Amino acid sequence: MRLILVSLLIINLAYLGYQFTQPVKVEQESVIDVAVATGAQPIRLLSEVASKPVSMVQSGTKQGPLCWAVGPYPVELDAKHLYARMLAMDIEAKVEPQSVVIKEEFWAYLPPLANRKQAMRKLKELQKRKVDSFVITEGELENGISLGLFAKQESVERLLERLKEKNINASVKPLKRTRNQYWVIAPVSAQHPVDENTRNRLMEGRENPWLQIRCDSDLPQA
């Protein structure tokens, strides 16, 4: 028994000595320096960026309410008929006129003179020089000399060139002839929506288009 204990003691001392003679293994951690720019935005995962929709609307911009615009009607009475049908269906509406240019002409003239006598003297002088003309007897150009009314700008420019050759400097006044056409305007309302069936009933077979415009914008140019 004593021999066994001595043998175990010798074996333990031998193993302990073996452990002390072995080199110690040190595990080293890899360290990577990352330079971070001052004031840079924090890094976000791609999934975080993709999950948030990008807003394309600038803050502070507001768009006005929408209106229906029906027309144009060349006759005001036709617009008023639609207006009356809308009111009967509790649809708020109004008729708005729109001035449109139907013809543009160019009036060549000499500026007004001090009185009719001077105008007549100037007229005789022009007629002697074979220039077609007449005295303007009323309006803002009264006592001026009219040299003609032209439908095309090219025609009046040719006249001005001929007059310059005679040392006559004329002026040109554009004249726009207009007429009214009419639109029926109705605000787009959630309480009284004007759906396709309602529009068809209101139009009674007519084909005037329904347009949506900003209520505070100009009427469409048709």
C-alpha positions in Angstrom: 0.0 0.0 0.0 2.8 2.4 0.9 4.4 1.6 -2.4 1.3 2.5 -4.3 1.0 5.9 -2.6 4.7 6.7 -3.3 4.2 5.7 -7.0 1.2 8.1 -7.4 3.0 10.9 -5.8 6.0 10.5 -8.1 3.7 10.4 -11.1 1.8 13.6 -10.1 5.1 15.5 -9.5 6.4 14.3 -12.9 3.2 15.6 -14.7 3.3 18.9 -12.8 6.9 19.4 -13.9 5.9 18.6 -17.5 3.2 21.3 -17.5 5.6 24.0 -16.2 8.1 23.2 -19.0 5.5 23.8 -21.8 5.4 27.3 -23.5 2.4 29.4 -22.8 0.0 30.0 -25.8 -1.4 33.6 -26.0 -4.4 34.2 -28.2 -4.1 37.5 -30.0 -7.1 39.5 -31.1 -7.0 41.3 -34.5 -7.5 45.0 -34.2 -8.5 47.2 -37.2 -8.4 50.9 -37.0 -11.4 52.6 -38.7 -11.1 56.3 -39.5 -14.4 58.1 -39.0 -14.8 61.5 -40.6 -16.1 64.3 -38.3 -19.7 65.2 -39.0 -20.3 62.2 -41.2 -23.8 60.6 -41.3 -24.2 57.4 -39.2 -24.0 54.1 -41.1 -27.3 52.5 -41.7 -28.1 49.1 -43.0 -29.4 48.8 -46.5 -32.6 47.2 -45.2 -33.2 50.3 -43.1 -32.8 52.6 -46.1 -35.0 50.6 -48.4 -37.8 50.4 -45.9 -38.3 54.1 -45.8 -40.1 55.8 -48.8 -38.4 58.9 -50.3 -40.6 62.0 -50.2 -40.4 64.1 -53.4 -42.6 66.9 -52.2 -40.9 69.9 -50.8 -42.1 71.1 -47.4 -44.1 74.3 -47.4 -45.5 73.8 -50.9 -49.3 73.7 -51.0 -51.5 73.1 -54.0 -54.9 74.7 -54.2 -58.3 72.9 -54.4 -59.4 71.2 -57.6 -62.4 72.3 -59.8 -64.2 70.7 -62.7 -64.2 72.9 -65.8 -66.7 72.1 -68.6 -66.6 73.9 -71.9 -65.9 76.0 -73.7 -69.4 77.0 -74.8 -69.6 79.6 -77.6 -73.1 80.6 -76.5 -73.6 81.7 -72.9 -77.2 80.2 -72.8 -75.8 76.7 -73.3 -73.4 77.1 -70.4 -76.3 78.4 -68.2 -78.4 75.3 -69.1 -75.7 73.1 -67.7 -75.3 75.4 -64.7 -79.0 75.1 -63.9 -78.9 71.3 -64.1 -76.0 71.2 -61.7 -77.8 73.4 -59.2 -80.8 71.1 -59.5 -78.5 68.2 -58.4 -77.1 70.2 -55.5 -73.8 70.7 -57.2 -72.2 74.0 -56.6 -71.2 75.7 -59.8 -70.8 79.0 -61.7 -70.4 80.3 -65.2 -67.2 82.1 -66.1 -66.6 84.0 -69.4 -63.3 83.7 -71.2 -62.1 86.3 -73.7 -60.4 84.7 -76.7 -58.7 86.3 -79.7 -60.4 85.4 -83.0 -58.5 87.7 -85.3 -55.4 90.0 -85.1 -54.8 92.9 -87.4 -52.1 95.6 -87.7 -52.9 99.2 -88.1 -50.2 101.5 -89.6 -50.6 105.2 -88.7 -48.9 108.5 -88.1 -49.3 109.9 -84.5 -52.0 112.5 -83.8 -51.3 116.1 -84.7 -52.2 119.1 -82.6 -55.6 119.8 -84.4 -57.7 118.9 -87.4 -56.3 121.6 -89.5 -52.7 120.3 -89.2 -54.0 116.8 -89.8 -55.7 117.8 -93.1 -52.5 119.6 -94.2 -50.5 116.4 -93.5 -53.0 114.3 -95.4 -52.7 116.5 -98.5 -49.0 116.2 -98.3 -49.1 112.4 -98.2 -51.6 112.2 -101.0 -49.3 114.3 -103.2 -46.6 111.7 -102.5 -48.9 108.9 -103.6 -49.4 107.5 -100.0 -52.8 106.1 -99.4 -54.1 107.7 -96.1 -57.0 109.3 -94.3 -57.5 111.4 -91.2 -58.6 109.5 -88.0 -61.6 111.4 -86.7 -62.2 109.7 -83.3 -60.7 107.6 -80.6 -57.3 107.8 -79.0 -55.6 108.4 -82.3 -57.9 111.3 -83.3 -56.2 113.7 -85.7 -53.7 111.1 -86.6 -53.2 109.7 -90.1 -54.3 106.1 -90.9 -52.0 104.4 -93.4 -53.9 101.1 -93.7 -55.1 98.0 -91.8 -53.4 94.7 -92.5 -54.2 91.1 -91.6 -50.6 89.9 -91.7 -47.6 91.3 -90.0 -45.4 90.7 -93.1 -47.7 93.0 -95.1 -47.4 95.9 -92.7 -43.6 95.5 -92.5 -43.4 95.8 -96.3 -45.4 99.0 -96.0 -43.1 100.4 -93.3 -40.1 99.7 -95.6 -41.6 101.6 -98.5 -42.5 104.5 -96.2 -39.0 104.7 -94.9 -37.7 105.1 -98.4 -39.9 108.3 -98.5 -38.6 109.4 -95.1 -41.9 108.7 -93.4 -41.7 107.0 -90.0 -45.0 105.3 -89.3 -46.1 103.4 -86.2 -48.0 100.1 -85.9 -50.8 99.3 -83.5 -51.9 95.6 -83.1 -55.6 95.2 -83.0 -57.0 92.0 -81.4 -60.6 91.2 -82.1 -62.0 89.0 -79.3 -65.1 87.3 -78.4 -66.3 85.5 -75.2 -66.7 81.8 -74.7 -68.0 80.3 -71.5 -67.0 77.7 -69.0 -69.0 76.0 -66.2 -66.8 75.7 -63.1 -67.7 73.4 -60.2 -65.4 72.6 -57.1 -64.5 68.9 -56.7 -66.4 67.9 -53.6 -66.3 64.8 -51.5 -69.9 65.5 -50.4 -71.2 65.7 -53.9 -68.9 63.7 -56.1 -69.4 64.1 -59.8 -68.8 60.6 -61.1 -69.0 59.4 -64.7 -72.7 58.5 -64.4 -73.5 62.0 -63.0 -71.5 63.7 -65.8 -73.3 61.7 -68.5 -76.7 62.7 -67.0 -75.7 66.3 -66.9 -74.4 66.5 -70.4 -77.5 65.1 -72.0 -75.6 63.7 -74.9 -73.3 66.6 -75.4 -69.6 65.9 -75.8 -67.9 68.9 -74.0 -65.0 67.4 -72.0 -64.8 67.6 -68.2 -61.4 68.8 -67.1 -59.9 69.1 -63.6 -58.0 72.3 -63.0 -56.7 74.2 -60.0 -59.6 76.5 -58.9 -57.2 79.5 -58.6 -55.6 78.9 -62.0 -56.5 80.4 -65.4 -59.2 78.8 -67.5 -58.0 76.3 -70.1 -57.1 77.5 -73.6 -59.3 75.6 -76.0 
